[in-house]
Amino acid sequence: MAAAATATGLSKKSFLPALSKPTLPSKLGRRNFSFGLKKHSPVITTANTAASSSGSGSTDNGAVSVTRMAPPLPPSPSTSRVKCHTISVFVGDESGIINRIAGVFARRGYNIESLAVGLNKDKALFTIVVSGTEKVLQQVVEQLNKLVNVLKVEDLSREPQVERELMLIKLNADASTKAEIMWLVDIFRGKIVDISEHFLTIEVTGDPGKMAAVLRNLSKFGIKELARTGKVHFHV
């Protein structure tokens, strides 16, 4: 009995200190323990899962580096929008200058909407309307400035100006439609310059917006012939 009590006492004495004073792991144990956390970290597991789904590569210790490319910036609306530009080209008058100016646009595939030429003694003023973006306009101006005998090139679209053009329209007209046509001509302040049994010839001057409105209202009668001058302008 005494021996059993002694054995029981020894077991209690050795067990109680273990509960009151827990032993810390050794340095080696700490190092192994921290390495185990790094290896089995939930962050790494999540990264590996993402890598398996996205096909990205992984590093030596299991970490995954994911590179995301920033989306390209959209072009500025002011540079990417297509609109009509009015260009004024002041040149010395010489033979073949019209062909050389038109060749600048033809070689690069730029479309000339209208072209008007005004002569003044030994000089000429070209008023050109071209459609395109700001980049197209810049290229056109640079190429025109390289031509021999070109004195000045200006973009008139950004400045206040007065612009006009002349249009002649020959319409199909009979007794039932002549009254309505003459009424529309009076509204747009046009002129009837010729009358025949089956046709009316009308003269209209104004800005491009007015020209478009006239054509929109008169086209229902049937346009037999149409002639338009290029746009001319003055600074205000």
C-alpha angles and dihedrals in degrees: 000000000000091000091050091049091049091051091048092049092051091051092051092047092051094044101048097059089052090060097044097042112035112201116239119230117259123256090263090050092050092050092049091045095052092045089053091054091051092048095047098035114146089227091060091045090053091048091050090051091051090047093053091052097043099037095237122153125250134220128240097270094047098264117136126219113205118192117200118194116222112242114254116261114254116246117265112265091228092059101038100046116102115223141144118277126195113217124192116206118189112196141166109259112253137141116277097019092120091055092049093050093047089047091062089062097038095052092055098039096245115154119232109213094189140349127199126180126201120188123209114178106292096351135071134204118211118198108196127182114201130174121222146089128298089265091056091049092051092051092049093051092049093050094046091052089057093060118103115253094018106135103181140359122196137178104224097182093088096051130073110258145158113240130184140170136184125234131187118198128188110201134190106247137171135171093282097051105033094085093053092046092051090049091054091046090055092050091054092043092241131146133237104225099174136022127191135164095272105015143054123200114208132192120207130176127189146094122313092265092058091047091055092050092050092052092046092055099039101042092083090070093057122261112234097181136000132191127177133182122220121265118276125193149185129203115246 
